[in-house]
Amino acid sequence: MKKLARWANQNLRFLLSTLFLLFALLLLLGTFFQIKDDQSWNRSVVQDIEDCNPDSWNRKKSDQYWNQVPMEQMDLSDFAFLGEGLTGFSPKKLSFNWRLPADLTYYRDVEGDKVPALTLKKGTMVSWPIYRYFGGYGFDSFPTYEAGWWYAVPFTSEDVYREWDIDFYILPQDRFDYYYVRLEDLKPVVRALYRENGNRATSRQIKIQLLTVDRRLAAYNTFISADLRASIFPAQYLPNFTAAALCLLAAFLLFRAQLKHPR
């Protein structure tokens, strides 16, 4: 045991360089699987963006986004087409119910600044309908003109939305309070939903859950959100590649130091 401890002490730089190398390999391997998982998403979104043409005729098209109408002034009922084909017969399980993994803050826009207005506390039980579609609610909220921000009706419980009119496709602003919410703050909520159902949310699954409205808006030549564009950019993998590069550099420097100054 003493010999092992002495060897470890003499080769500390070598052990650390090996550890950094393993970290780098794990990061690169994880990023590779993320890229592979994202391939189908990237291909379909690229096609949506290329095909989106604001001048294309569409009987369901709304030009409010193209005309930069402020979110608070939009007639959201114009986007009722978003719910078509997304409702159906009621399954045995009506909703997903789970607890928020962290505080979730919603904001008001005050003279161009986002001001906290409502916070759902960590551990709050929230719900997501399986067979009903309420445009504007929860994950099915509207992208804004600013990257990373959504216009949303906050999450609530199943008991609350079961009382909403079943024929709603879009929750009207004159009856429901809309707030702004950060897209990044909703990603942990998606992961918690998947964990509650015994699964791990992949990068692609998170995008599908959060950017379905963005995709449908593009498909109807209505709007291309900044977040939809960002979802296919290689920049999303940059943090992992940067961390892996730093780990490789640290491993190289430590290994070289071990060769120059063996104990």
N, C-alpha and C positions, 0 to 999 in steps of 0.2 A: 504493500500500500504506500509506504514511504517512497519507494522507487518510482511509483506511478505519479505521486504528487510532485517529486523532484523533476521528472520528465515533463510534466504539464507546465511547471514553472519555467523550465528552460525553453519550452516551445510555445509560450503563451501567444506570441505574435502569429505563429503558424496556426494555432487553434482558432484564433480570432479571424484570421484571413479565410480559413475554411468555413467558419460560420457565416461570414459576409458573403462568401461565394454561394453557399447554400441559399441564403436569403435572396440573392440575385436570381438564381435559377428558379426558385419558387415564384418570384414576381414575374419573371418572363414566361414561365409555364402558365400561370394564372391569366396573364394578359393574352397569351395565345388562345386559350380556351374561350376567353371573353370575345376576342375578335371572331373566332369561329362561330360562336353562338350568335353574334350580331350580324353575320353575313346575310341571312335572309331578310332581316329588318332593313339593313342598309340598301340592299338591292331594291326592295319594294318602295322605300321612301325616296330614293333617287328617282325612280320612275314617276312617283307621285309629283315630285317637284318639277321634273322635266315636262310633265304633261299639263301642269297647272298653267292656265292662261286666263287672265282676268277679262280678256276680250271675248272669250268663248261664250256662245249663247248657252244658257242653262235656265230652264224655267224656275228652278229652285234657288238660283244664285242670289245672294245678298251682296251689295257693294259697300256695306257699311265699313268693313275693315279697309278696303282699298281707299275709301274716302276719309280714313282716319277719324271716324266718329268716336268721341271719347266713350270709354266703356260704360260709364254711368248713364250716358244718353242713348245708348243703343236700344233698339227694339229687338230684344233677344228672340221674340217669337218668330222672326224671320229665319231663324236657324233650326226650325222644327224638323227639317229634313235630317238632322243629325241622328234623330232617334229612330228613323225608319229602318225596319229590319233588325232592330236590337231588342225587341220585346217578343214574348211568346207565351206558351203555356206555363203555368206555375208548376215547378218541380216540388218534390217533397220538402226540400230545404229551401226556405224563402229568402234567407239572408245569411251573410257572413257577419259574425259579431266578434270583435276582438278589442283589446285595450291598447291605447296609445302608448308607444314606447318612450315618449318624451313629451314635454309641453309643445303644443302646436299653436302658433300665434297667427292670427289674421289681422290685416291692416286696413286702414282707411287712407285714401289719398287726400292730403291736405296741402294745397298749393304746390303740388309736384313732389311732396315728400310723403313717404310711407310711414304712417304713425300707428303703433300698436293699438288695436281696438277691441280685440277679443282673444282670449287664450283658453284653449282646451287643455286642462291639466293632464300630466302624465298619469296613466292608469284609467283615464276616462273610457268607458265602454262606448264604442262607436259601431256603426253598422253599415253594410253595403248590400243593396238589393240585388238579387240574382236575376230575377225575371222582369223587373220593371226598370224603365229608363227615365231618369230625371236629369235632363241637361242642365248643367250648372252646379250640380251637387257633387261634393266630394272629389273623386278623381275625374269625373266627367265635366270639368270646368273649362272656362274659356281662356285661351291664350291671350295675352295682352301685347301691346306694341313694344314692351320692354322685356328683354330676354330674362328668363328666370322668374317671372311673375305671372301668376294666374289670377283670374277673376272668378270667385267661387262662393257658393253657399256652403257654410261650414258643415262638417260631419255632425251627425246627430244619431239618436238611437232608432231602433226598428219601430218602437212604439210611436215615435213622432212621425216618421215618414209613411207609416201605414195609414195615417189619416189624410195624407195628401191626395188630391184628385188623381185618379188612376189614368186619366186621359192626358196628363201633362207630358209633353215631350221636353219642353224647356220651362224651367221654373221662372215665372215672371218677376221682374224687378219690383213691381208695385205690390207684391205679396210676400216676397222673400228678401231677406237682407243679404246682399252680396258684399264680399270683402276681397281684398288682395291677399294672396298667400304665396310664399316662396316655393318654387318647384323643388328645390333641394330639401326643404322641410318635409315634403310629402314622400320622399324616397324611403325614409325609415318606416313610415306608415305602411307602405307597400310590403316591405320586408316583414314587418310584424304580422300583417295579414297572412302572408305565406307561411310564416312560422306557426301561426295558430292552426293552420291546416296541415302541418307536418311536412312542409316543403321549404326549400331554400330558393329565394327569388334570384334569377340570373339577371344580368344586365339587360338582355332582350325582353324578358318578362316585365321588368320594371318600366321599360320604354312603352311596351304595349299597354300596360295599365295606365300610364300617365299621359301618353301622347295620342290616344285614340281620337280625341276630338280634333287635335291638330291635323292628323292625317285625313280625317273626313272633310275638314275645311279645305284642305289642298285638293282632295279628290273632286270637290264640287267647284273648283276654280274660285274659291272664296277668300282664301288667305294662306300665306306660307309663313308660319311663325318662326321666329329666330331659334326657338328651342327645337323645332323639328329639323331645321338645318344643322344645328349643333349636334344632334343625335347621331349624325353620320360622319362627322368630321374626325379625322385621326387624332385631333388634339385631345379627345376624351381619354386616350390611352397614354398621353404624355406623362402624367404623374407617376404611373407605374414604370414606364421606361426610364424616367429620370431617377427614380429611387433605385432601380436595378443598376443603372450606370454608376451611381454613387457607391453602391455596395461593391461592384466590381472594382472600382478605383481603390476603395479602402482595402479590399482583399489583396490587390496587386501591391500597394504600398507596404502593407504589413508583411507580406511574404518577402518582398525585397529587403525590408529591414531585418527580417529573421536571417536571411542569407548573409547579410553584411555583418550582423552583430549577433552571432550565435552565442548563447550563454554556456 
